[in-house]
């Protein structure tokens, strides 16, 4: 499983947030372990073609911690 954060936004705030998401990222529907569905980040195929699969870390925060840094802008990783 991949660790996620679920945030609550007003419809207006969500619309503004989505409008600011750059390609190749986007929003899609994700199914959580408890069976509920929520909106979350997805990425187009072109965005992951040379990326390293970091799914085994269980999430972005674990990847950063085990990689020895706190730089949230590391490139070349995909969960």
N, C-alpha and C positions, 0 to 999 in steps of 0.2 A: 504494500500500500504506500501511497505517496501522501505525506502530510500536507494539509491545506489549511488556509485561513479563510473563514467565511465572514464577510463584512456585510453590514446592512446600510444601504444607501437609499435616499429618496429617488423616485423615478427621474426627477430633474437632474440630480447629482449623478445618477448612473448614466444618463444620456450624455452629460458633459464628459464624464470619465471615458466612456466608450468612444466618443468622437476624438479624443486625444490619443488613442492607442495607435501606434505606428505599425505599418506592415513590416514584416510578415505576421505580426501578432494579430489576434482577433478575439472575439468572445464567442463562446459556444456553451452548450449545456453539458454539464458534468454530472455523472451519477456517483454519489458518495456511498461509503460502506454501509450506512444505515438505510440505504434505498432511496433517500431523497435526491432530488435534482436541484442543481444551482447553476448559476452562470459562472463561467471561469475562463481563464486564458486558454486559447488554442493557438497553434502556429501552422502556417502554410508549409508545405513540403520543402519549398526553397529555403526556408529558415533553418532547417535541420540537416540539410544534405551533408555538411562537413562537421556536424556537431557531435560531441561525445555524449553518449547516453549515461546520465547520472542517476537513473531510476534506483539503482541498488543502494544509494545513500538515503532513500526514503523522503527526500525533499531538499529544497534549495538550501535551507539553513544548515542542515547536516552536511551537505556538500561543502559549503563555505567553511564550516568549522573544521572538517577533516582535511580540507585543502590548505589549512593554516592561514586563513585570511578572513577579512570581513568585507571585502570589496564586492558589493552587490552588482557591480557592472562587469564581472568576469565574462569573457566571451567564449564561445565554443562549447557550451554545456547545455544539455536539454534534459528535462525530467519527463 
